[in-house]
Structures are given as C-alpha cells and as structure tokens.
Amino acid sequence: MEGIEIKNLVKKFRKDIVLDDISFNIEPEKIYGLLGRNGAGKSTLMNIIADRKFSNHGSVTLDGITIHDNDEQLSRIYLTSEVDVYPDRFKIKDLFSWIADIYKEFDYDLCKKLSSEFKLNEDSKFGNLSTGYNSIVKAIVALCVPADYIFLDEPILGLDAKNRDVFYNALIQTYSDRPRTFVISTHIIEEIANIISDVIVIKDSKVLINDSTENILKSSYEVTGPAAEVDRYTEDLNIIGSESLGKIKSNYIFGDLNDKPIPDTVTISNIDLQKLFVNLTDRE
Amino acid sequence: MEGIEIKNLVKKFRKDIVLDDISFNIEPEKIYGLLGRNGAGKSTLMNIIADRKFSNHGSVTLDGITIHDNDEQLSRIYLTSEVDVYPDRFKIKDLFSWIADIYKEFDYDLCKKLSSEFKLNEDSKFGNLSTGYNSIVKAIVALCVPADYIFLDEPILGLDAKNRDVFYNALIQTYSDRPRTFVISTHIIEEIANIISDVIVIKDSKVLINDSTENILKSSYEVTGPAAEVDRYTEDLNIIGSESLGKIKSNYIFGDLNDKPIPDTVTISNIDLQKLFVNLTDRE
C-alpha cells in the first residue's frame, strides 16, 4: 500500500506500556490531527515513525518498505525536533542555509517569505529566541523541507494568536501548492478543526479513532432535554459524556443514533471536535 | 506604596531596545494577565522583576524596598523557570521534597492533591517528562510556594484541554484560600479572560495598558453596519482595527464612544479580550 503503515507497534518504558500493539495507516496527501491527552504517547509515536526512537515490537513501512535504518525512506519523512538540537550560538540565517544545503530542494523562497510574515529576525541566535520564536523557526523549516510526510509536534506551542493564524494559513497554502502529508499534534483543537482532513486519537496506549474529520463530526451529537427523557432516548447509544444543569441534561453521543422517535422536549445537535475529544478521552 | 513598583525600566540586547523606559505597578492580591505578541519582552520583564536578569536602567521595588540582591524581598517573589533547571535524572517526588525543604511553608498537601488531579506520576524523572507534564510540574510548584507575588510564564504551554481546566480551577481555589498576586503570561487569552482581574499589555517595548479587566472590556466595542455609516459614526473615535465583508464593515473601538446619534443601520456590541488584544497589538 501507499503511505506509512504502522503494524503492531509496542513501546515500553520499563514497566509502563506507552504504545500497546497499535496498527494504523497514514495516507499520502492528507492533513492529520494527532490528538491525545498529555502523556498519551504522541511524541513517542512520532519519534518511532521517524526512526529517532526504537520500538520494542512491530514495524513501520513507507510505501511497503521498512523505514528503520533506511536513508532513502527516511529522507521522505521530516519530524520537528522536540528539544532544541541546534547550538545556542547558531544564527537563524545560518541555520536556514545549513538546512538548505542538506535538503537540496528546500523551499528557500517560502522560508524567506515566512520569516518576513512572522517578523523573525534572522540575525538572532538560536539560544536567544523566545518560546514562541523557537516554535516559529521549527515550523518554518518543517513547511519548507521537501519531505512527503511531515510531522509537526505541537507546532503552535507559545505562538500568539496572530502568529497562529500566519502558521495555519501558510500550512494551507503550501499544502495546496504541493499536496503532501502533514501530521500535527496540538492541544488547541478548535483552531485546527477546519484545517485537518483526518483525525487520529490516541487513548490508553491504543489508537481510538483514525477517520476523516467529516465522518467523525457527522457521528458526534449532543442530546439535550429533561434528564429522564434524555436518558431514555440515549440508553442504547454510545454515551461518551454528559453534563447537567438543574433538571436539564446533555448526553454526548459518538456513533449512530437509533430509530426511536425523538421526544418533543429533546433536541439533538452536533458537537465540535474539541468537545468530542474532551469527552472521548476523559473517561477512565 | 504596597506592591511591586517598576520605574523607568530599560533593557537592551546589543542595539535592540526590549523594554523602553517602562513604569507600572503590580498590586497585592490581584490576578494579572500579562499579554503581548511573541518577542514583546514578557519573559524578559518577569526575569528582571525576579532579579534573574539585569536591567540597563531603572528600579524594581517591593513595598518600597529594592528587590535587587535583597534576599528577604526576593523570597516573596516566585517565577516559574523558562528553561529546565532541574537535573534530568531527578525524580519528581524528590524535586517536590527538595523544594519543600527550601520553602518552609510550601503547601505540600495542595502539591499532593494537584499531582493526583493531573495524574502526574511522581516516580517519573524530570528528563522523561512530556512537554505538557513539564509545564504541569512547574505549575504545581508555583501554586504551592508561599510567595506573595507569583509569576507564571506560559503555565499552560502544552497542556491538554482537561488539564488546562484543572490548572485554572486550582488557581482560583488557591487564590480564594489565600489571596496573593499571580501574574500569568499566556497566548490562549480567551481561556483566562474570566480568571484575571487585571490586564497588562506590552507593545513596542512599552506598557500599552494596565487596567482592570472590567474597565478594559467596558471600553471595547465593535461597530457594525454599512461601511459609509460606520466610518462616519466612528471617525472621531479610537479605531484599533476593522473587518469588512462586502459592503458591511466592523470597526473596533477602544475608548469612549461619542455622543453622536447612532444610525439605525449600525449596531454596537462589546468585543472579547482576545479580539481586543489582537486588534490592539496588530497595528504597525
């Protein structure tokens, strides 16, 4: 198959199982949101796919060929660094030209354009960057490298509202200029809901969901009304959470509704991705 | 006066002026939001107040006494570390008891309670924490130290939605148990709008605003209607931004409205803190 195939991946830290026999695919030319609670293993998963950490078991292939120790396959994958790997005294402009030397097809024009849009001072040294500009430098590089599968680990960490917009717009623009796969982990879910075509949710060391954003939102409902009637209508459904205010209750549903008649006092509406995620991942 | 008084503070990095002769006060028992674009100098300002970085000019006093090199005054101020100052191999539980040794009145009960609410594994080593849990450990310490002025530099960096709620609720709870001053820098403004009593906005190396959230929101308006009528009504006002959709225009106003009659086709509504901030800080 085309794309990245993750098969029976297991990762343990001592006695803790971080990834428990997970299998899923990452397809070409899609923009994925990789969602999960703090500590769910998102960074670990991305590091294993990019061959920076080792799994205890399982395989990762790209277009059917093992990625591990395979330079040709690895050159098609790019993962933003979690930690700061560049020397503190390195100037940003030297960093960019160094990366452009490594990746022959690095999009230097886009890099210059984004630096200007983010008002990045390329004469700054890496060690003097603020939290936000540290993220900005990493994001610029990720959007300009010629890889086919680009993993962005919390790209908007510390970015102000305006710069988050610059990033989201740049992502959409470069994707439409040259479609390729982006996998974005983030905790500001409502802001990427309109950008991502697909959602991967990790919970309890497993992949809970891997589906299109459209399908997921179509299957997410809030059923609101008098508590007794809401409970009666939703009793056979997949209730993922609920909220009450006095005698009024909302049950959140993920999956199909049933064919029972909907009581007049009960209203059904769709919920957004952030609310769905919180309810899906908050259950013990 | 009571509180922290910042007077004529100047900070330069080589030829760049980061803080340009700024003066303002931080009062006792308030919760401040410290807002500013990426690179505005928020972290630098907090580091100077906490005597971790030096200013080129100006003074910072607490209750009238200079903070610089004054251990007694410094013990009343706590700033979360921007970088990771703890050894990678340090276990979280050892970190907590080490801090409890330093600060005799460290709130150990609250520390244990928060660790459990955040589902923090205290046997983890500092170097193995994910981005989110790194922030969580720093936030727990900041909420439990017995200081009177607590500076939280981007406390929710990398926290998931549920853990952000845990943090906000813990902050409100500990503040109401023992009122003291918190100064919080963040870029997820809409989430703290209901928590902060006061807002400090830094722009172009100056303090643009230092006022109560209530006053600020009372002076923030969106004037919407046909472009010509909106422009005519707002021509004498402090327009901080505008948006257009076809012939309909919104002008954002910060300050007083005038006494002109409001045209029937024009509606005036209040705007939220995030929108106000983006418009205030986006102007060149």
Interface residues (C-beta under 8 A of the other chain):
Chain A: F13 G36 R37 N38 G39 S43 E82 K119 N128 S130 T131 G132 Y133 I136 E154 L157 G158 L159 D160 A161 K162 N163 R164 H187 I188 I189 Q274 F277 V278 T281 D282
Chain B: F13 G36 R37 N38 G39 S43 E82 K119 N128 S130 T131 G132 Y133 I136 E154 L157 G158 L159 D160 A161 K162 N163 R164 H187 I188 I189 Q274 F277 V278 T281 D282
